[in-house]
Every structure is written in C-alpha cells, then in structure tokens.
C-alpha cells in the first residue's frame, strides 16, 4: 500500500510539473523521477502531450489521465451498473486495474441528487450517506463484491467517483 501511495504521489508531481508547460524543467523532472522509480522497480511513461501518465509496477499498472478542458466519461473502463454522471466536466480518470477513480467539476445539487438516485436504482446498496459542511459522501456495495463511492463538494461543484471490485 505504501508503494502504491508513493507511486501516486510521484505521478501527481509529474502531472503538476507538466501542467506548468516548462519543457526543459519538464524533461529534467521526468528524467529524475524515472531514475527514482526505476530504483523502486517502477516504470513511468508520460505521453507526449502530458495528459496521460502510465505507471508500471510489479503489482500492476496505474494509468492517470487528465484534462482541465474536460474529457469523455470512461464507459469503456466501468461496468454497466455504474451510471454516467451527466452534465459535469470529467477532468481526471485514474485506472488502477480493479479500481477506477473519476474526478469531475461543475456538478450542482440537482445533478448530484439525481445521480445518487440513479445509483440506488442501479442495484447498489448504500452503506453510508453523509453530509457535512457542504461535502456529501455516498458509499455503496453489492453482492458481486464491488464497491462504489461518490464524493461531492457543494461549494465548488467538484468531486470524485470511485469504483472497484475485490
């Protein structure tokens, strides 16, 4: 678990540096990070546009895609029982094999409430529905050993959806 968190931290660092748009700094940082990761038995590949980072480890691959301008809903990475959250801007998708995390923006209360109703209608059993200081978190599971989490911040309209299977 510590290794995965380390890998994700490094990946976020790479994405942050790439977003700065400084090609010389980007290349130097990428090379430095790749050297560190190779020592840990991890291979990092950043695509030419900088929108996708793939991290390969002995334990599996993690692909991080991001686009502040928005990207399509990842239907190809999710099972049919995870409905699309329509009317939001998807800005990140992290695919770690058995789990997928989707970051989104521009979600209002009506959209969030309607999506939670869709989750319930899709056969998910809600185990936690909590709201505190403008943040709402829904956790659910099903009989197929799958889990689902929806987190949403009403103040800025951002949030994340996590799907996984055990």
Secondary structure, 3 states (H helix, E strand, C coil): CHHHHHHHHHHHHHHHHHHCCCHHHHHHHHHHHHHHHHHCCCEEEECCCCCEEEEEECCEEEEEEEEEEEECCCHHHCCCCCCCCCCCEEEEEEECCCEEEEEEECCCHHHHHHHHHHHHHCCCEEEEEEEECCEEEEEEECCCCEEEEEEEECCCCCEEEEEEEC
